[in-house]
């Protein structure tokens, strides 16, 4: 079959060769035929599109939902490729093939052909969603991990052109992983699990406080906050508070200069509020801020055009510690917080009040403005700050200063006192020592002094004496003592002086016997 583009160019060239030109001024005009492919004519409709349109008019299609009709048409057009660029726009709240006219349809399939080749160009947002619906329903891709990767890759590429898809694609990726029982590591980055984990950290801290708090009647005098708390526990709790609050205390100027103080007081106020809510409110503190985990019906791929091939088998899919999907009789439920994953303004008010009042108590040079915090909260924070500062004062390290100028006087007074306490015999012996007439020390004493000079203990010296005398050592741990002696005499001899015979008994190395004897005097 002759190439159509080549045939068109041949006809145009022949037309130009015939002449029929008109010259006006400096310009030359001539007739040229307007030739194009039949598929490029506005009135042309490819057979595949005609068949797709006809599918919607079949009798059985009257009972189909819009989602099923879309999927049936998508399967019919799964491999269709068009070549009719569309310069207009297409906008629909719930975009499907039936919502497009013929020109828009041909423009979409032309754009889709480029996307499948890796050439992703910005287009009408509704076109972008239709392509996502195809991938979710397994059109043009194998359902499972391959489908997940295709959705993820397309979304990440297109979001560089239009980030509005983020709102829907993130939860769709999580639903896709749950629906096809994929590895949870694929879905966790899009499940806002950091928020849920932080809430669980607050729940854990709340449970710890209530398990330790005594059962006291309402209005009873409250016990002071206890310090110090385990620093690692405080760090985990403070990080969770910072992540869940609209006011970020970790970015505070006070935290930069005094992190321990702000962390300790913030965590202590949280624990005090836990007790307050437990005795004075119907809901606990964390529940009032973020709710509790609940099991609610879950619509898979909400806001997307999705039609399952059949009833899904019963299953359970755990996503981390915080979320669980279950399918029973084709109906899905999700057990999670369902709080939207946002930060708490109420918690932000509490943490900002702590920061503000602690700055006042510490005379910090950069105060925060008061925002009309509740009176019970300001009083509670004030008490906790006072308790913390009192604890810090009581546990400050004691500072000891020594006046070196007075040491000489102390030594002189000590010498006078010693002299006054000496008896006559002690004075005579001391005088004899000064005059050089003191008795010579015992040989054993000289040997002990030599041993001390070498760093030998009494037990080590006794072992050496026994080996020099050819006696069996009496120490039960002779092998350990020998190792220590070898190490201490290594600088003196340059080698080990004690070795062990076949029976494991220690003995002096023959070459160093005299060296050891001289060293011990």
C-alpha positions in Angstrom: 0.0 0.0 0.0 1.4 3.4 -1.1 2.5 5.7 1.8 -0.3 8.3 2.1 2.0 11.1 3.2 4.3 10.4 0.2 1.3 10.4 -2.1 0.1 13.8 -0.8 3.6 15.3 -1.3 3.7 13.9 -4.9 0.3 15.5 -5.8 1.3 18.9 -4.3 4.6 18.8 -6.2 2.8 18.0 -9.5 0.4 20.9 -8.9 3.2 23.4 -8.4 4.9 22.2 -11.6 1.8 23.1 -13.7 2.2 26.8 -13.1 -0.9 28.9 -13.0 0.8 31.6 -11.0 -0.2 35.2 -10.5 2.4 37.9 -9.8 1.4 41.0 -7.8 4.2 43.4 -6.8 7.0 41.3 -5.3 4.8 38.3 -4.4 3.8 35.3 -6.4 0.5 33.5 -5.8 -0.5 30.1 -7.0 -3.3 27.6 -6.5 -2.4 24.6 -4.3 -4.8 21.8 -3.5 -5.7 21.3 0.2 -4.9 17.6 0.7 -5.1 15.7 4.0 -5.7 12.2 5.2 -9.3 11.1 5.5 -8.6 10.4 9.2 -7.7 14.1 9.7 -11.0 15.4 8.5 -13.3 16.8 11.2 -16.1 14.6 10.0 -14.1 11.4 10.0 -14.8 8.9 12.8 -12.6 5.8 13.1 -14.4 2.5 13.1 -13.1 1.7 16.7 -14.8 4.8 18.0 -18.0 4.0 16.2 -18.0 0.5 17.8 -17.3 2.0 21.2 -20.3 4.4 20.8 -22.4 1.5 19.6 -21.6 -0.4 22.7 -23.4 2.1 24.9 -26.6 1.6 22.7 -26.8 -2.2 23.2 -29.9 -3.4 25.1 -27.9 -5.0 27.9 -26.0 -1.7 28.4 -29.2 -0.1 29.7 -28.8 -1.9 33.0 -25.1 -1.1 33.3 -23.8 1.5 35.7 -21.7 4.4 34.3 -18.6 2.8 35.8 -19.2 -0.6 34.1 -19.9 1.1 30.8 -16.6 3.0 31.0 -14.7 -0.2 31.8 -16.4 -2.2 29.0 -15.5 0.6 26.6 -12.0 0.9 27.9 -11.4 -2.8 27.3 -12.6 -2.4 23.8 -10.3 0.6 23.2 -7.3 -0.8 25.2 -5.0 -1.1 22.2 -6.4 1.7 20.1 -4.0 4.4 18.8 -5.1 7.6 17.1 -3.2 10.4 15.3 -5.4 13.5 15.6 -4.0 16.1 18.0 -6.6 18.1 19.9 -5.9 21.7 20.7 -9.1 22.3 22.6 -10.0 21.6 26.3 -12.1 18.9 28.0 -13.5 19.5 31.5 -15.9 17.2 33.3 -16.6 16.6 37.0 -16.8 12.9 36.4 -14.9 12.4 33.1 -15.6 9.3 31.0 -15.5 8.5 27.3 -19.3 9.2 27.0 -18.6 12.7 28.4 -16.4 13.5 25.4 -17.4 14.4 21.9 -15.7 12.8 18.9 -12.9 15.4 18.5 -12.2 15.2 22.2 -12.1 11.4 22.1 -9.7 11.3 19.2 -7.6 13.9 21.0 -7.5 11.8 24.2 -6.4 8.6 22.4 -3.8 10.5 20.5 -2.4 12.0 23.8 -2.6 8.5 25.5 -0.5 7.0 22.7 2.3 9.5 23.5 2.0 8.9 27.3 2.4 5.1 26.7 5.6 5.9 24.8 6.9 7.9 27.8 6.1 11.4 26.3 3.9 12.9 29.0 2.6 16.3 28.0 0.3 18.5 30.0 -3.3 18.3 28.9 -6.8 18.9 30.2 -6.9 17.6 33.8 -10.0 15.5 32.9 -7.9 13.6 30.3 -5.3 12.9 33.0 -7.9 11.5 35.3 -9.4 9.3 32.6 -6.0 7.7 32.1 -5.7 7.1 35.8 -9.1 5.4 35.8 -7.9 3.1 33.0 -4.8 2.1 35.1 -6.9 1.5 38.2 -9.2 -0.8 36.2 -6.2 -2.7 34.7 -6.6 -1.3 31.2 -3.2 -1.4 29.4 -1.4 -2.8 32.4 -1.3 -6.0 34.4 -3.2 -5.7 37.7 -1.0 -6.1 40.8 2.4 -4.6 41.5 2.9 -3.7 37.8 -0.3 -1.7 37.9 0.7 0.0 41.2 4.1 1.0 39.7 2.4 2.3 36.5 0.0 4.5 38.5 2.8 5.7 40.7 5.2 6.5 37.9 2.6 8.3 35.8 1.4 10.4 38.7 4.9 11.4 39.8 5.7 12.5 36.2 2.4 14.4 35.6 2.4 16.1 39.1 5.4 18.1 37.9 3.0 19.7 35.4 -0.1 19.7 37.7 0.0 18.8 41.4 -3.8 18.8 41.8 -3.8 15.1 41.3 -2.1 14.5 44.7 -5.4 14.8 46.6 -6.8 11.7 45.0 -3.9 9.6 43.8 -2.3 9.1 47.2 -5.4 7.4 48.7 -6.0 5.5 45.5 -2.5 4.1 45.7 -3.2 2.9 49.3 -6.5 1.4 48.2 -4.8 -0.3 45.2 -2.3 -2.0 47.5 -5.0 -3.2 49.9 -7.2 -4.4 47.0 -4.5 -6.4 45.4 -2.8 -7.5 48.7 0.5 -5.9 47.8 3.5 -5.4 50.1 2.6 -2.8 52.6 5.9 -1.0 52.1 4.5 0.2 48.7 1.6 1.9 50.3 3.0 3.2 53.6 4.6 6.4 52.0 1.1 7.5 50.9 -0.9 6.5 54.0 0.1 9.4 56.2 1.3 6.8 58.7 3.6 9.3 60.5 0.6 11.1 61.7 -1.1 7.9 63.0 2.1 6.7 64.6 2.4 10.1 66.5 -1.2 9.8 67.7 -0.4 6.3 68.9 2.6 7.6 70.8 0.3 10.1 72.6 -2.1 7.3 73.4 0.7 5.2 74.8 1.9 8.1 77.0 -1.7 8.7 78.1 -2.1 5.1 79.1 1.2 5.2 81.1 0.0 8.2 83.1 -3.4 6.7 83.9 -1.9 3.4 84.9 0.4 5.2 87.4 -2.1 7.8 88.7 -3.8 7.0 92.0 -7.6 6.7 92.1 -8.4 10.1 93.7 -11.8 11.7 94.1 -12.6 14.8 92.1 -11.5 18.1 93.6 -8.8 16.4 95.6 -5.5 18.2 95.9 -3.3 17.3 93.0 0.1 15.8 93.6 3.0 17.8 92.1 4.6 16.8 88.8 7.4 14.3 89.2 10.8 15.0 87.8 12.9 13.8 86.2 11.2 11.6 83.7 13.1 9.1 81.5 14.7 11.5 78.9 14.0 9.0 76.0 10.3 8.9 76.9 10.2 12.7 77.0 11.9 12.9 73.7 9.4 10.5 72.0 6.4 12.3 73.6 7.8 15.8 72.7 8.4 14.7 69.0 4.9 13.5 68.7 3.4 16.7 70.2 5.5 18.7 67.8 4.4 16.7 64.8 0.7 16.9 65.7 0.4 20.5 66.7 -0.2 23.6 64.6 2.3 25.3 66.8 5.7 23.7 66.4 7.6 24.0 69.7 10.7 22.3 68.2 11.1 25.3 66.0 10.7 27.8 68.9 13.5 30.2 69.7 13.2 29.1 73.3 13.7 25.5 72.4 16.9 26.4 70.5 18.3 28.1 73.6 16.8 25.9 76.4 15.6 22.6 74.9 15.6 20.6 78.1 13.4 23.1 79.9 10.8 23.5 77.2 10.7 19.7 76.6 10.4 18.8 80.2 7.6 21.4 81.0 5.7 20.6 77.8 5.6 16.9 78.6 4.7 17.5 82.2 1.8 19.8 81.2 0.6 17.1 78.8 0.6 14.5 81.6 -1.2 16.9 83.9 -3.8 17.5 81.3 -4.3 13.8 80.9 -5.3 13.5 84.5 -7.4 16.6 84.3 -9.4 15.3 81.3 -9.7 11.8 82.9 -11.4 13.3 86.0 -13.2 16.3 84.6 -14.3 15.5 81.0 -16.3 12.7 79.3 -13.5 12.1 76.8 -9.8 11.6 77.4 -7.3 14.2 76.2 -6.1 12.3 73.1 -9.6 11.2 72.2 -10.8 14.8 72.4 -8.0 15.9 70.1 -7.9 13.2 67.5 -10.8 10.8 68.2 -10.3 7.0 68.5 -9.8 4.2 66.1 -13.1 3.1 64.6 -14.2 0.6 62.0 -16.2 2.4 59.3 -17.4 1.3 55.8 -14.8 2.1 53.2 -15.4 2.8 49.5 -12.5 1.6 47.4 -11.1 4.2 45.0 -13.6 6.9 46.1 -14.2 9.6 43.5 -12.7 7.4 40.8 -14.5 5.5 38.0 -13.9 1.9 39.2 -15.8 -1.3 38.4 -14.5 -4.6 39.9 -14.4 -7.6 37.7 -16.2 -9.6 40.4 -16.8 -9.9 44.1 -13.6 -9.6 46.0 -12.7 -12.5 48.3 -12.8 -12.1 52.0 -9.5 -10.7 53.3 -7.7 -8.6 55.9 -4.9 -6.2 55.1 -2.9 -4.5 57.8 -1.1 -1.3 57.0 1.5 -0.8 59.7 0.2 -0.7 63.2 -2.4 2.0 62.6 -4.7 0.9 59.8 -6.6 -2.2 58.9 -8.7 -3.0 55.8 -11.1 -5.9 55.8 -13.4 -7.3 53.0 -16.4 -9.3 54.0 -18.9 -10.5 51.4 -17.6 -7.9 49.0 -18.0 -5.0 51.4 -14.9 -3.2 52.6 -14.3 -1.6 56.0 -11.3 0.4 57.4 -10.3 0.5 61.0 -8.3 3.7 61.6 -8.4 7.1 63.3 -10.4 8.8 60.5 -9.3 12.2 61.7 -8.2 13.5 58.4 -4.5 13.4 59.3 -4.4 17.2 60.1 -2.6 19.0 62.9 -4.6 20.0 66.0 -5.1 23.7 66.6 -6.2 23.0 70.2 -2.9 21.2 70.9 -1.1 24.1 69.3 -2.8 26.5 71.7 -1.6 24.4 74.7 2.0 24.2 73.5 2.1 27.9 72.6 0.8 28.7 76.1 3.6 26.6 77.6 6.2 28.3 75.5 4.9 31.8 76.4 4.6 31.2 80.2 8.0 29.5 80.4 9.6 32.5 78.7 8.1 34.7 81.4 9.3 32.5 84.2 12.8 32.3 82.8 13.0 36.1 82.1 13.6 35.2 78.4 14.3 38.3 76.4 12.0 37.4 73.6 8.4 37.1 75.0 5.3 35.9 73.1 2.0 37.7 73.0 -0.9 36.4 75.1 -3.7 35.0 73.0 -6.4 34.7 75.7 -5.7 31.2 76.8 -8.2 29.5 79.2 -7.7 30.3 82.8 -7.6 26.7 84.0 -4.8 26.0 81.4 -2.7 29.0 82.4 -3.0 28.1 86.1 -2.0 24.5 85.4 1.0 25.6 83.3 2.0 28.0 86.0 2.0 25.3 88.7 4.0 22.9 86.5 6.6 25.5 85.7 7.0 26.4 89.5 7.4 22.7 90.3 10.0 22.2 87.6 12.0 25.2 88.6 11.9 24.2 92.3 13.1 20.7 91.3 15.9 22.1 89.2 17.1 24.4 92.1 17.1 21.4 94.4 19.1 19.2 92.0 21.6 21.7 90.7 25.2 20.5 91.1 26.9 21.9 94.2 29.7 24.3 93.3 32.8 23.9 95.5 35.5 26.6 95.5 38.9 26.1 97.1 41.0 29.1 98.2 44.5 27.9 97.4 46.0 30.8 99.3 44.8 29.3 102.6 46.4 25.9 102.0 49.8 26.9 103.5 48.1 28.0 106.8 46.2 24.7 106.9 49.4 22.7 106.5 51.1 24.8 109.3 48.3 24.3 111.7 48.2 20.5 111.0 51.9 20.3 111.7 51.6 22.0 115.1 48.7 19.7 116.0 50.7 16.6 115.0 53.7 17.8 117.1 51.5 18.3 120.1 50.1 14.8 119.9 53.5 13.0 119.7 54.8 11.0 122.7 58.4 11.2 123.9 59.4 7.9 122.2 58.0 9.0 118.8 59.9 12.3 119.1 63.2 10.5 119.8 62.7 8.1 116.9 61.9 11.0 114.6 65.0 12.9 115.8 67.1 9.8 115.2 65.8 9.5 111.7 66.7 13.1 110.9 70.3 12.5 112.2 70.8 9.4 110.1 71.0 6.9 113.0 67.7 5.2 112.3 67.7 1.3 112.3 68.1 -0.3 108.9 64.9 -1.7 107.4 64.2 -5.4 107.5 65.2 -7.2 104.2 61.6 -8.2 103.7 60.7 -4.6 103.9 63.3 -3.7 101.3 62.0 -6.4 99.0 58.4 -5.2 99.4 59.6 -1.7 98.5 61.3 -3.0 95.4 58.1 -4.8 94.5 56.1 -1.6 94.9 58.5 0.2 92.6 57.9 -2.4 89.9 54.1 -2.1 90.5 53.8 -5.6 91.9 51.1 -6.5 94.4 51.7 -8.6 97.5 50.3 -11.7 95.9 52.5 -11.2 92.8 55.6 -10.6 94.9 54.9 -13.8 96.9 54.6 -15.8 93.7 57.9 -14.6 92.4 59.6 -15.3 95.8 58.2 -18.9 95.7 59.5 -19.5 92.2 62.9 -18.0 93.0 63.0 -20.4 96.0 62.1 -23.4 93.8 58.8 -23.8 95.7 55.3 -24.6 94.3 53.1 -21.4 94.3 50.4 -21.4 96.9 48.0 -19.0 95.0 45.0 -20.7 93.4 45.1 -18.1 90.5 48.8 -18.5 89.7 48.1 -18.4 86.0 46.4 -15.0 86.2 49.1 -13.6 88.5 51.7 -14.9 86.1 50.1 -13.0 83.2 50.1 -9.7 85.3 53.7 -10.2 86.3 54.8 -10.8 82.7 53.1 -7.6 81.7 54.6 -5.5 84.5 58.2 -6.8 84.0 58.1 -6.6 80.2 59.7 -3.1 80.2 62.4 -4.3 82.6 63.4 -7.6 80.9 61.9 -7.2 77.4 60.4 -10.7 77.5 58.1 -12.9 79.6 59.7 -14.1 82.8 57.2 -16.8 83.7 56.3 -19.7 81.5 54.3 -22.9 82.1 55.5 -26.5 82.0 53.7 -29.5 80.5 51.5 -29.9 83.7 50.5 -26.2 83.6 52.6 -25.2 86.6 54.3 -21.8 86.3 58.1 -21.5 86.4 60.7 -18.8 85.9 62.4 -18.7 82.5 65.9 -19.8 83.2 67.6 -17.0 81.2 65.9 -14.3 83.4 66.2 -15.8 86.9 69.1 -13.6 87.9 67.4 -10.5 86.3 64.3 -11.1 88.5 66.5 -11.7 91.6 68.4 -8.5 91.1 65.2 -6.6 90.4 63.8 -7.7 93.8 67.0 -6.9 95.6 
